[in-house]
Amino acid sequence: MTLRPLTSAIALAAAAGLTLAGCSADAADAGGTSASETITIGYVPSWSDGKTSGFLLGDQFEKLGYEVEMESLTEAAVLYTSLAEGDIDVFAGAWPERTQAAYLEGREDAFEDLGTWYERATITLAVPDYVDVRSLEELADESERFDGRIVGIEPSAGQMEHTEEVGMPAYGLDEEFSLVSSSTAAMLGTLSDAVAEERDIVVTSWRPFWANEVFGLRDLEDPQGVMGEPEGIHVLATAGFSDRFPEAAEYASGFALDDRAFGSLENLMTNEFAEGEEAAAVDAWLAEHPDALPGGLSA
């Protein structure tokens, strides 16, 4: 993937960084929360929706006066177990209604739902817009064009299980295709190479996801509706979070982003800033989109 430079965003990030400490101090002086404990936000690095929303929410918690730590975890199962056991406090990219529901099953009381920040999340199978296949019904007869492969992401992702056990059998794709598990980064690398050469490829995708716009992906039509109705992306916390961090919980309940706002931040953090520069990406984005968050603390 070719990454585009963004010198203006970097400059804005530097400017925003100079004001961050002062704004946090001002919030505390004005009666903001003085945190007696640290809020730990977990994320899986390759899941850009959870990573992006997590760093943005963490930025807002800090501006409320809380101490925040970001903790990278290896996969969804580890993350949900850490959240249930209180080793982390918040996961901002949860799909608990269907796609990740299995991770909550039998231990629902260990979690606290702080709110839904995106209402129309979907999982899909997608192709670049130059591919003339339009629907999942058509795909089964075109396996040779795609080398019999659907390029997927991490095997632990709920989307992979649903695609393999529900979506593919419904259209007979399990007889003609193999769902290839890898990682989100590997899937994107394979997709990028295919798009550069305009080769046929079908990948697991979802919305919201910056790659849909960058690579010109088109969701394959799902006339049977087996990939699932849209669901919400939630801010999920460990049980008792609201009692320990009431102001943070209240803010999270109103946290919301639309497609345009989230897509711009996700793309910026993923493609314009290096790993370890996520906070700078948030600062740059807030400088450019000061009104994107309802009740947001942009400075």
Backbone bond lengths (Angstrom), bond angles and torsions (degrees), N, CA, C in turn:
res aa  C-N    CA-C-N  psi(-1)  N-CA   C-N-CA  omega(-1)  CA-C   N-CA-C  phi
1 M - - - 1.451 - - 1.512 109.05 -
2 T 1.339 117.00 135.71 1.445 121.42 177.14 1.516 108.83 -88.81
3 L 1.316 116.78 124.25 1.453 121.57 -178.91 1.518 109.22 -95.46
4 R 1.335 115.77 134.45 1.451 120.11 -176.77 1.514 109.85 -91.69
5 P 1.339 119.40 133.95 1.464 121.14 177.87 1.518 110.30 -67.78
6 L 1.308 117.13 152.06 1.450 121.30 179.26 1.519 108.28 -142.80
7 T 1.313 115.26 72.09 1.457 119.48 -175.63 1.513 111.78 -64.98
8 S 1.341 117.41 -33.85 1.455 118.85 179.13 1.514 111.17 -64.83
9 A 1.354 116.97 -38.73 1.467 120.00 179.38 1.515 110.86 -66.46
10 I 1.338 115.82 -38.16 1.461 119.61 179.18 1.520 110.10 -63.87
11 A 1.337 115.50 -41.81 1.459 118.80 178.43 1.521 110.94 -63.75
12 L 1.328 116.09 -41.39 1.458 119.44 177.95 1.512 111.34 -64.43
13 A 1.343 115.69 -37.21 1.464 119.63 178.89 1.511 110.72 -61.44
14 A 1.342 115.76 -43.02 1.456 119.58 -179.90 1.519 110.42 -63.27
15 A 1.355 116.17 -42.91 1.454 119.55 179.91 1.517 111.47 -64.29
16 A 1.340 115.36 -42.24 1.460 119.02 179.78 1.509 111.47 -65.25
17 G 1.335 116.43 -36.05 1.450 120.39 -178.87 1.506 112.38 -62.50
18 L 1.365 116.91 -31.94 1.449 120.35 -179.27 1.523 112.15 -66.98
19 T 1.350 115.84 -25.15 1.455 119.05 -177.06 1.510 113.96 -97.94
20 L 1.332 117.62 -10.47 1.461 120.46 -171.35 1.511 112.58 -61.41
21 A 1.346 116.56 -50.12 1.459 119.38 -176.81 1.519 110.90 -62.66
22 G 1.354 115.79 -41.20 1.447 119.53 -179.94 1.499 112.54 -63.13
23 C 1.357 116.79 -39.91 1.470 119.83 179.93 1.508 110.96 -66.39
24 S 1.357 117.33 -40.04 1.462 120.27 178.98 1.519 110.12 -62.92
25 A 1.339 115.13 -42.35 1.456 118.75 -179.81 1.517 110.34 -64.36
26 D 1.362 115.96 -40.67 1.456 119.33 178.53 1.514 111.66 -60.56
27 A 1.353 116.74 -39.78 1.452 120.55 179.85 1.520 110.80 -62.12
28 A 1.337 116.33 -41.14 1.460 120.25 179.62 1.522 110.55 -66.83
29 D 1.388 115.64 -42.00 1.455 119.27 -179.98 1.517 111.77 -63.71
30 A 1.350 116.17 -29.36 1.455 120.58 -177.57 1.524 112.92 -86.62
31 G 1.327 115.79 9.46 1.456 118.64 178.33 1.498 113.90 103.23
32 G 1.334 117.01 13.60 1.451 120.28 178.55 1.512 111.51 -69.41
33 T 1.309 115.75 173.10 1.453 121.76 -175.80 1.517 111.34 -69.32
34 S 1.299 117.26 135.54 1.454 122.39 170.24 1.518 107.08 -103.40
35 A 1.322 116.57 107.55 1.460 120.25 -169.67 1.511 111.11 -75.01
36 S 1.324 116.10 127.80 1.457 120.43 174.49 1.519 110.44 -91.07
37 E 1.349 116.55 -15.63 1.444 121.72 177.36 1.526 108.64 -133.31
38 T 1.310 114.86 163.05 1.451 120.67 178.88 1.514 110.32 -95.49
39 I 1.331 117.44 138.33 1.457 122.68 173.42 1.524 107.98 -88.98
40 T 1.313 116.01 123.07 1.460 120.98 178.99 1.523 108.81 -105.29
41 I 1.328 115.84 122.20 1.459 122.52 -179.84 1.521 108.86 -106.94
42 G 1.317 116.81 122.20 1.455 121.21 -179.51 1.515 112.34 -96.21
43 Y 1.315 115.46 152.87 1.461 120.67 176.71 1.518 109.52 -157.41
44 V 1.325 115.83 156.03 1.456 122.72 171.75 1.529 106.36 -100.32
45 P 1.333 120.11 118.65 1.459 121.63 -171.21 1.521 114.87 -53.75
46 S 1.326 117.39 -35.71 1.462 119.35 -176.54 1.528 112.66 -80.27
47 W 1.327 117.72 -10.35 1.468 120.96 177.39 1.521 107.77 -94.25
48 S 1.331 115.96 92.61 1.456 119.68 -168.59 1.521 113.08 -68.01
49 D 1.339 118.90 -26.06 1.463 118.38 178.80 1.527 110.89 -67.75
50 G 1.341 116.59 -45.03 1.454 120.26 178.88 1.515 112.75 -69.67
51 K 1.326 116.69 -37.29 1.461 120.44 178.64 1.524 110.26 -66.61
52 T 1.326 116.75 -48.43 1.459 120.70 -177.09 1.518 111.59 -63.62
53 S 1.332 116.90 -49.90 1.461 119.89 -179.86 1.521 111.17 -65.06
54 G 1.340 116.89 -33.68 1.456 120.33 179.39 1.516 112.73 -64.78
55 F 1.338 117.01 -45.76 1.466 119.31 179.28 1.525 111.36 -67.75
56 L 1.329 117.39 -36.02 1.469 119.30 177.69 1.529 110.70 -66.75
57 L 1.335 117.05 -45.17 1.453 119.60 179.47 1.526 110.53 -64.80
58 G 1.332 116.87 -39.10 1.460 120.01 177.15 1.519 111.90 -60.67
59 D 1.318 116.77 -40.09 1.460 120.75 176.59 1.527 110.66 -59.19
60 Q 1.327 116.21 -43.37 1.456 119.96 -179.70 1.530 111.82 -68.46
61 F 1.315 117.89 -38.08 1.465 120.75 175.77 1.529 110.69 -60.80
62 E 1.330 116.17 -42.17 1.467 119.22 179.04 1.520 110.98 -61.53
63 K 1.319 116.66 -38.77 1.461 120.10 -179.37 1.523 112.41 -72.89
64 L 1.326 116.54 -14.14 1.457 120.80 170.63 1.522 111.51 -83.96
65 G 1.329 116.78 -8.57 1.461 121.23 178.00 1.508 115.47 107.60
66 Y 1.336 118.00 3.38 1.465 121.24 179.13 1.524 111.30 -86.12
67 E 1.314 115.35 152.46 1.455 121.22 167.04 1.530 107.71 -83.28
68 V 1.317 117.44 138.28 1.457 121.66 -177.42 1.518 110.43 -131.63
69 E 1.314 115.58 136.29 1.468 121.88 171.27 1.522 108.55 -121.73
70 M 1.332 116.40 137.94 1.459 121.76 175.75 1.521 108.51 -102.10
71 E 1.330 116.48 128.85 1.459 120.63 -177.36 1.524 110.63 -120.72
72 S 1.317 114.70 120.23 1.464 121.18 178.26 1.525 109.52 -83.22
73 L 1.338 116.22 130.58 1.461 122.02 179.90 1.522 109.41 -123.18
74 T 1.318 116.67 156.12 1.454 120.50 -167.19 1.515 114.69 -76.67
75 E 1.338 117.27 -34.04 1.461 119.67 -175.13 1.523 109.52 -161.05
76 A 1.337 115.06 171.28 1.461 120.56 -173.55 1.525 113.05 -61.73
77 A 1.329 117.46 -43.13 1.466 119.84 -177.20 1.522 110.91 -60.82
78 V 1.318 116.76 -41.93 1.467 121.51 178.60 1.526 109.94 -65.38
79 L 1.328 116.15 -42.05 1.463 120.26 -178.36 1.529 111.01 -62.84
80 Y 1.321 116.99 -48.69 1.464 119.32 -177.71 1.530 111.83 -66.71
81 T 1.311 117.40 -35.93 1.463 119.47 176.26 1.521 110.50 -65.83
82 S 1.330 117.07 -41.90 1.466 121.01 177.82 1.524 110.79 -62.24
83 L 1.326 116.74 -38.44 1.456 120.82 178.90 1.525 110.75 -68.83
84 A 1.327 117.34 -43.85 1.463 121.35 179.75 1.519 111.80 -62.25
85 E 1.329 116.16 -35.68 1.467 120.41 -176.38 1.521 112.61 -90.74
86 G 1.334 117.48 -1.13 1.458 120.44 177.19 1.511 114.85 81.52
87 D 1.326 118.12 11.55 1.464 119.98 176.88 1.521 111.17 -73.61
88 I 1.330 117.08 -26.97 1.458 122.40 166.28 1.521 107.21 -124.72
89 D 1.322 116.62 160.28 1.461 120.40 -174.61 1.521 113.71 -100.84
90 V 1.334 117.62 -32.11 1.463 120.96 -171.08 1.517 110.63 -142.92
91 F 1.329 116.35 142.34 1.458 123.62 166.00 1.519 106.20 -127.60
92 A 1.326 117.47 117.61 1.460 121.73 -172.41 1.520 113.34 -88.96
93 G 1.338 118.41 -7.15 1.461 120.58 -175.93 1.513 113.58 -116.24
94 A 1.331 117.56 40.24 1.461 121.25 -175.06 1.529 111.73 -82.61
95 W 1.353 115.22 136.63 1.471 122.58 172.88 1.541 107.11 -114.22
96 P 1.332 118.99 70.05 1.467 120.83 -169.53 1.521 114.99 -83.10
97 E 1.328 117.52 -10.71 1.465 118.88 -174.91 1.527 112.27 -71.58
98 R 1.331 117.32 -39.98 1.471 121.23 179.56 1.521 112.11 -143.01
99 T 1.332 116.62 -58.13 1.462 120.36 -168.43 1.520 112.23 -60.37
100 Q 1.320 118.33 -40.13 1.467 121.89 -179.43 1.522 111.90 -113.90
101 A 1.328 116.93 18.09 1.469 120.38 -175.84 1.525 112.70 -61.09
102 A 1.322 116.92 -30.93 1.468 119.85 -177.67 1.521 111.95 -62.06
103 Y 1.328 117.36 -27.02 1.463 120.22 -178.20 1.530 112.06 -74.76
104 L 1.338 117.53 -16.43 1.455 121.35 178.64 1.524 112.22 -99.20
105 E 1.318 116.87 -16.83 1.454 121.86 -171.60 1.527 111.97 -57.86
106 G 1.319 115.28 128.27 1.453 121.46 177.66 1.511 114.77 84.21
107 R 1.313 117.37 -6.45 1.460 119.77 179.10 1.537 110.53 -140.61
108 E 1.320 115.89 34.19 1.464 121.24 -177.64 1.525 112.58 -56.48
109 D 1.325 117.16 -33.16 1.459 120.80 -178.07 1.519 112.79 -68.83
110 A 1.327 117.51 -10.64 1.462 120.75 -179.69 1.521 112.20 -83.56
111 F 1.349 116.12 -5.29 1.465 120.05 -175.33 1.522 110.68 -121.66
112 E 1.305 115.08 156.74 1.458 122.95 175.34 1.528 107.87 -129.31
113 D 1.325 116.83 123.78 1.457 122.07 -179.23 1.520 108.71 -88.29
114 L 1.343 116.52 114.23 1.460 120.65 -177.04 1.526 112.89 -88.51
115 G 1.325 117.82 -13.23 1.459 119.27 179.05 1.512 112.27 145.55
116 T 1.321 115.45 169.97 1.461 123.45 -178.20 1.524 108.64 -112.58
117 W 1.340 116.48 122.82 1.463 118.00 -177.68 1.533 113.06 -101.74
118 Y 1.332 117.02 -9.98 1.467 120.72 177.31 1.516 107.01 -146.27
119 E 1.342 117.55 129.60 1.456 121.80 -169.11 1.520 115.14 -97.73
120 R 1.329 118.86 -16.77 1.463 120.47 -167.47 1.531 112.69 -119.53
121 A 1.305 117.23 37.85 1.459 120.50 -179.62 1.530 110.61 -69.81
122 T 1.318 116.63 135.96 1.465 121.47 179.36 1.509 110.03 -139.49
123 I 1.341 115.73 152.63 1.451 121.36 169.52 1.522 107.54 -106.23
124 T 1.318 116.38 143.95 1.455 120.84 -173.36 1.524 110.69 -144.17
125 L 1.322 115.43 166.75 1.454 122.20 159.28 1.519 105.43 -109.10
126 A 1.316 116.99 135.21 1.460 120.43 -170.38 1.515 111.25 -136.93
127 V 1.333 114.39 155.97 1.470 122.34 176.48 1.521 108.28 -131.21
128 P 1.339 117.82 156.56 1.466 119.37 172.67 1.529 110.32 -62.18
129 D 1.314 116.55 153.63 1.464 119.34 -172.36 1.524 114.25 -67.83
130 Y 1.351 118.61 -12.82 1.462 119.78 176.44 1.530 112.61 -81.66
131 V 1.332 117.88 -9.28 1.467 121.82 178.35 1.522 108.72 -82.38
132 D 1.341 117.62 131.58 1.464 120.41 -172.67 1.526 114.11 -87.15
133 V 1.322 118.94 -2.76 1.468 120.93 173.93 1.528 108.33 -71.63
134 R 1.341 115.97 131.64 1.454 120.23 -172.26 1.515 114.30 -109.97
135 S 1.319 118.02 -24.64 1.466 119.34 -173.03 1.521 111.07 -140.39
136 L 1.326 114.78 163.84 1.460 120.68 176.40 1.522 110.75 -65.80
137 E 1.306 117.06 -29.15 1.462 120.02 176.86 1.525 111.53 -63.12
138 E 1.312 117.97 -38.79 1.459 122.25 179.96 1.527 112.09 -73.15
139 L 1.335 116.49 -28.03 1.457 120.88 -169.27 1.526 112.88 -62.74
140 A 1.330 117.73 -36.18 1.465 120.66 -174.93 1.524 111.99 -60.11
141 D 1.316 117.73 -31.63 1.467 120.95 -178.89 1.519 113.18 -86.26
142 E 1.320 117.06 1.54 1.464 120.70 -174.85 1.528 112.36 -118.89
143 S 1.334 117.44 23.94 1.467 120.00 -171.66 1.526 112.69 -61.99
144 E 1.334 118.00 -34.72 1.465 119.76 -178.19 1.523 111.35 -62.30
145 R 1.313 117.14 -36.66 1.470 120.57 178.98 1.515 112.22 -61.29
146 F 1.333 115.52 -30.36 1.461 120.94 -175.56 1.527 111.85 -105.83
147 D 1.330 116.17 15.56 1.470 121.40 -178.14 1.524 112.15 55.74
148 G 1.338 116.85 25.81 1.455 120.94 177.68 1.509 114.22 63.71
149 R 1.345 116.95 26.56 1.469 120.70 -174.58 1.518 111.02 -126.04
150 I 1.305 115.84 133.61 1.456 122.79 163.94 1.524 105.68 -107.93
151 V 1.308 117.22 119.64 1.465 121.46 -173.78 1.527 108.47 -86.54
152 G 1.339 115.00 117.95 1.455 120.80 -175.25 1.515 113.37 -110.06
153 I 1.324 114.06 -166.64 1.461 121.85 -176.68 1.528 109.34 -115.61
154 E 1.323 117.63 -148.38 1.458 121.87 -177.14 1.528 110.89 -60.95
155 P 1.334 118.33 135.83 1.470 120.08 -178.25 1.522 113.31 -63.08
156 S 1.331 118.12 -21.66 1.463 120.43 -178.96 1.520 112.88 -82.28
157 A 1.322 117.89 -8.61 1.466 120.62 -177.89 1.523 110.33 -67.95
158 G 1.334 116.62 137.53 1.452 120.52 178.84 1.511 112.54 -58.79
159 Q 1.322 116.27 -31.75 1.459 120.39 178.47 1.519 111.97 -60.91
160 M 1.322 117.14 -38.35 1.464 120.72 -178.39 1.529 110.53 -65.14
161 E 1.323 116.69 -44.63 1.468 120.46 179.54 1.519 110.64 -63.02
162 H 1.330 116.48 -44.18 1.464 119.76 -178.79 1.528 110.87 -65.24
163 T 1.326 116.46 -42.82 1.464 120.23 -179.50 1.522 110.71 -61.57
164 E 1.330 116.36 -45.22 1.457 120.69 -175.57 1.523 112.51 -73.32
165 E 1.335 117.64 -38.29 1.460 120.64 -173.08 1.526 114.04 -94.05
166 V 1.333 117.30 -20.94 1.462 120.57 -176.85 1.525 111.50 -120.92
167 G 1.310 116.44 -58.36 1.454 120.39 -173.65 1.518 114.47 -62.92
168 M 1.327 117.46 -50.16 1.457 120.48 -176.60 1.533 112.90 -66.92
169 P 1.332 120.01 -46.34 1.469 118.59 178.77 1.525 113.49 -61.43
170 A 1.312 117.83 -33.25 1.462 120.50 -177.38 1.518 112.30 -60.57
171 Y 1.329 116.80 -29.63 1.461 120.96 -178.35 1.532 112.92 -112.64
172 G 1.322 117.07 11.87 1.461 120.60 -179.08 1.513 113.53 70.65
173 L 1.307 117.84 15.62 1.459 120.94 -179.43 1.522 111.77 -71.48
174 D 1.338 116.95 -25.37 1.460 119.87 -179.50 1.522 111.84 -66.17
175 E 1.324 117.01 -18.43 1.463 120.52 178.67 1.524 112.39 -87.78
176 E 1.319 116.66 -20.03 1.459 120.86 -174.20 1.521 113.77 -115.31
177 F 1.332 116.91 -19.24 1.463 121.49 -173.90 1.522 110.76 -127.91
178 S 1.312 115.06 153.94 1.466 122.59 168.05 1.526 107.55 -110.97
179 L 1.321 116.10 136.05 1.455 120.69 173.70 1.520 107.52 -87.65
180 V 1.321 116.31 113.55 1.459 122.24 -174.20 1.521 109.09 -93.27
181 S 1.312 117.33 113.55 1.462 120.73 177.10 1.521 109.72 -83.83
182 S 1.319 115.01 145.99 1.463 120.27 178.39 1.522 107.13 -153.64
183 S 1.300 116.68 -113.75 1.457 123.40 172.29 1.523 106.48 -147.21
184 T 1.313 116.29 164.20 1.459 118.21 178.68 1.521 110.56 -60.14
185 A 1.332 116.59 -41.78 1.464 119.81 -179.70 1.524 111.39 -63.76
186 A 1.330 116.60 -41.32 1.465 119.77 179.41 1.521 111.21 -67.45
187 M 1.331 116.97 -40.67 1.462 119.98 177.00 1.519 110.58 -59.59
188 L 1.325 116.99 -44.24 1.458 120.76 -178.99 1.527 111.52 -66.44
189 G 1.331 116.79 -36.36 1.457 119.72 176.66 1.518 111.65 -63.72
190 T 1.338 116.02 -44.16 1.472 120.57 177.80 1.522 110.45 -64.02
191 L 1.331 116.57 -41.24 1.459 121.12 178.46 1.517 111.13 -63.37
192 S 1.317 116.48 -45.06 1.463 120.46 -179.70 1.524 111.73 -58.93
193 D 1.337 116.37 -43.82 1.469 120.43 179.07 1.527 110.70 -63.34
194 A 1.333 116.16 -42.47 1.464 119.87 -178.79 1.526 111.31 -65.57
195 V 1.322 116.81 -42.77 1.465 120.39 -179.98 1.525 111.09 -64.54
196 A 1.332 116.70 -38.97 1.461 119.83 179.64 1.523 111.75 -60.80
197 E 1.339 116.59 -31.39 1.469 121.65 -179.19 1.526 112.31 -103.53
198 E 1.340 116.84 3.17 1.465 123.32 -177.07 1.524 111.72 52.36
199 R 1.345 115.05 46.57 1.463 120.63 175.12 1.530 109.46 -92.46
200 D 1.335 115.32 152.76 1.461 120.35 176.82 1.520 110.28 -68.29
201 I 1.323 115.76 133.63 1.460 121.31 177.63 1.519 108.12 -156.04
202 V 1.322 116.55 143.88 1.457 122.06 172.43 1.522 107.65 -125.49
203 V 1.327 116.42 134.50 1.463 121.52 -174.39 1.526 110.16 -132.40
204 T 1.315 115.56 158.67 1.457 120.27 168.16 1.529 107.75 -75.49
205 S 1.317 115.97 134.35 1.460 120.33 177.91 1.520 109.00 -141.28
206 W 1.298 116.56 -176.90 1.467 121.80 -178.75 1.519 107.88 -163.68
207 R 1.299 114.83 169.25 1.464 121.62 175.72 1.517 108.77 -133.11
208 P 1.323 117.62 132.25 1.462 129.22 6.71 1.530 111.50 -81.86
209 F 1.329 116.76 143.89 1.462 121.98 -179.93 1.525 107.96 -161.31
210 W 1.317 116.26 122.30 1.467 121.08 -175.25 1.521 112.94 -57.91
211 A 1.339 117.95 -30.13 1.460 121.16 -174.68 1.526 112.82 -66.51
212 N 1.329 117.72 -22.85 1.461 119.75 179.32 1.524 111.07 -59.13
213 E 1.320 116.54 -42.38 1.460 120.40 -179.61 1.523 111.53 -80.27
214 V 1.318 116.94 -43.32 1.462 120.64 -175.65 1.527 111.82 -62.58
215 F 1.344 116.67 -40.36 1.463 120.68 -177.14 1.529 112.80 -101.39
216 G 1.313 117.60 5.01 1.457 120.17 178.31 1.517 113.06 62.13
217 L 1.347 116.87 43.08 1.454 120.14 -178.37 1.529 111.28 -78.12
218 R 1.314 115.23 143.66 1.459 122.50 175.86 1.528 108.74 -121.09
219 D 1.307 116.60 125.15 1.462 120.65 177.67 1.526 109.70 -64.55
220 L 1.327 116.82 135.42 1.457 120.12 173.77 1.523 109.18 -74.82
221 E 1.309 115.36 134.07 1.460 119.97 -179.91 1.527 110.42 -59.41
222 D 1.315 115.19 144.91 1.464 123.13 -175.34 1.524 108.46 -127.04
223 P 1.340 117.75 74.89 1.473 120.04 -173.03 1.523 114.22 -61.06
224 Q 1.327 117.93 -25.52 1.467 119.80 178.19 1.530 112.53 -84.62
225 G 1.315 116.60 -10.85 1.461 120.29 179.60 1.513 114.61 68.41
226 V 1.342 117.32 25.34 1.458 119.69 -173.67 1.530 113.78 -79.67
227 M 1.340 116.93 -18.35 1.461 117.98 178.71 1.520 111.73 -76.06
228 G 1.332 116.19 -10.13 1.456 120.12 172.51 1.517 113.63 105.31
229 E 1.322 114.54 149.01 1.456 120.96 175.15 1.529 109.67 -71.45
230 P 1.323 116.94 158.57 1.465 119.45 176.22 1.523 111.48 -55.17
231 E 1.312 116.03 146.10 1.457 121.69 178.43 1.524 109.39 -133.76
232 G 1.316 116.26 173.84 1.454 120.47 -178.27 1.516 112.62 -93.76
233 I 1.335 114.93 151.17 1.465 121.05 168.55 1.525 106.61 -100.15
234 H 1.317 115.85 124.33 1.456 122.19 -170.39 1.523 111.96 -110.59
235 V 1.322 114.23 156.00 1.466 121.17 164.67 1.519 105.85 -93.21
236 L 1.326 115.77 110.64 1.463 121.19 -177.58 1.525 108.71 -106.86
237 A 1.317 116.05 138.36 1.464 121.11 -179.07 1.521 109.99 -125.66
238 T 1.312 115.29 164.28 1.458 120.06 172.44 1.524 108.95 -72.50
239 A 1.320 117.49 150.87 1.461 121.77 -176.67 1.526 110.85 -56.32
240 G 1.316 116.08 137.89 1.458 121.63 179.04 1.511 114.30 89.40
241 F 1.325 117.35 1.64 1.467 120.24 -176.62 1.525 111.56 -60.16
242 S 1.334 117.55 -43.08 1.466 120.67 -176.33 1.521 112.26 -63.11
243 D 1.316 116.44 -32.04 1.460 119.41 177.84 1.524 111.14 -71.24
244 R 1.312 116.35 -36.07 1.466 120.52 -177.63 1.531 111.74 -80.91
245 F 1.328 117.03 -35.91 1.454 121.68 -174.28 1.530 109.97 -132.64
246 P 1.314 117.91 66.80 1.469 120.32 -171.92 1.519 114.33 -61.40
247 E 1.324 118.12 -38.78 1.454 119.53 -178.07 1.531 111.12 -70.47
248 A 1.311 116.48 -37.29 1.467 120.08 176.66 1.525 110.40 -65.77
249 A 1.335 116.87 -41.63 1.461 120.43 179.64 1.525 110.95 -63.89
250 E 1.331 116.68 -40.03 1.459 120.02 178.99 1.523 110.41 -65.18
251 Y 1.335 116.81 -41.63 1.465 118.55 178.17 1.529 110.97 -63.68
252 A 1.320 117.25 -43.68 1.469 121.20 -178.30 1.524 111.31 -61.44
253 S 1.320 117.62 -30.42 1.464 120.55 -178.43 1.522 111.89 -65.91
254 G 1.334 117.57 -22.74 1.450 121.16 178.41 1.514 114.04 -107.32
255 F 1.315 117.55 2.57 1.464 123.55 -179.99 1.521 109.31 -65.14
256 A 1.328 117.77 126.52 1.461 120.66 -177.80 1.522 110.24 -156.02
257 L 1.338 116.01 146.37 1.463 122.35 177.84 1.519 109.00 -141.61
258 D 1.329 116.66 142.55 1.455 119.24 173.92 1.534 109.86 -95.13
259 D 1.322 116.02 177.46 1.461 120.32 -175.44 1.515 112.56 -58.54
260 R 1.320 116.65 -46.68 1.457 120.04 -175.65 1.532 111.40 -64.40
261 A 1.329 115.70 -47.24 1.456 119.72 -178.25 1.519 111.23 -64.35
262 F 1.339 116.02 -48.86 1.460 118.16 -178.43 1.527 111.47 -65.82
263 G 1.333 116.89 -42.25 1.458 119.63 -179.27 1.503 112.44 -59.27
264 S 1.328 117.22 -39.54 1.464 119.53 -179.45 1.523 111.24 -67.44
265 L 1.337 117.55 -39.43 1.465 120.38 178.67 1.523 110.82 -69.31
266 E 1.323 116.62 -44.73 1.463 120.51 -178.52 1.533 110.80 -61.28
267 N 1.319 116.73 -43.69 1.457 120.71 178.99 1.521 110.81 -65.24
268 L 1.317 116.70 -42.45 1.464 121.38 179.41 1.526 111.19 -60.59
269 M 1.337 115.91 -49.66 1.461 119.49 -177.22 1.520 111.89 -67.50
270 T 1.335 116.57 -36.61 1.460 120.38 -176.29 1.516 112.97 -77.93
271 N 1.330 117.05 -40.04 1.452 120.46 -167.95 1.522 115.85 -111.85
272 E 1.341 117.16 -16.79 1.454 118.21 -176.76 1.524 113.40 -109.71
273 F 1.308 117.13 -18.30 1.461 121.37 -179.42 1.522 109.44 -121.75
274 A 1.316 115.95 143.75 1.461 121.32 -177.86 1.523 110.62 -78.19
275 E 1.330 115.13 163.80 1.459 120.05 173.90 1.520 109.15 -57.09
276 G 1.310 116.02 135.43 1.456 121.26 -175.91 1.512 113.63 94.50
277 E 1.345 116.70 -8.10 1.465 121.08 -179.59 1.524 111.57 -110.53
278 E 1.336 116.45 22.47 1.464 119.99 -175.92 1.529 112.37 -61.52
279 A 1.337 117.07 -38.95 1.462 119.81 179.82 1.520 110.85 -64.11
280 A 1.328 116.55 -38.32 1.467 119.98 177.22 1.520 111.23 -65.68
281 A 1.342 116.67 -35.96 1.458 120.11 177.05 1.524 110.83 -63.62
282 V 1.335 116.71 -42.12 1.461 120.54 177.79 1.523 110.62 -62.50
283 D 1.335 116.91 -44.61 1.466 120.26 179.03 1.523 111.25 -59.68
284 A 1.343 116.31 -44.79 1.459 120.24 -179.38 1.524 111.10 -63.31
285 W 1.320 115.81 -41.91 1.469 120.01 -178.93 1.530 111.26 -66.72
286 L 1.325 117.37 -43.09 1.455 120.74 179.24 1.519 111.13 -63.58
287 A 1.339 117.26 -35.31 1.460 120.07 177.68 1.520 111.14 -64.38
288 E 1.339 116.45 -33.23 1.456 120.98 -179.07 1.526 112.46 -88.36
289 H 1.343 117.45 -22.53 1.472 121.96 -176.61 1.535 109.73 -130.94
290 P 1.329 117.74 62.99 1.456 119.80 -174.00 1.517 114.69 -65.30
291 D 1.323 118.15 -17.84 1.460 120.58 -177.35 1.531 112.77 -110.76
292 A 1.337 117.04 15.09 1.467 119.85 -173.84 1.530 113.00 -73.05
293 L 1.323 117.16 -27.70 1.460 121.13 -177.76 1.528 110.90 -102.09
294 P 1.320 118.10 129.86 1.461 118.75 173.78 1.516 109.84 -66.70
295 G 1.323 116.82 120.60 1.457 120.25 -177.56 1.505 112.75 71.97
296 G 1.354 117.55 16.98 1.453 121.17 -175.48 1.525 112.61 -70.61
297 L 1.326 114.08 151.66 1.452 122.50 177.50 1.522 106.82 -104.25
298 S 1.319 117.83 91.34 1.464 121.21 -168.16 1.516 113.02 -82.82
299 A 1.302 118.87 -14.42 1.459 119.02 -177.74 1.512 110.64 -132.94
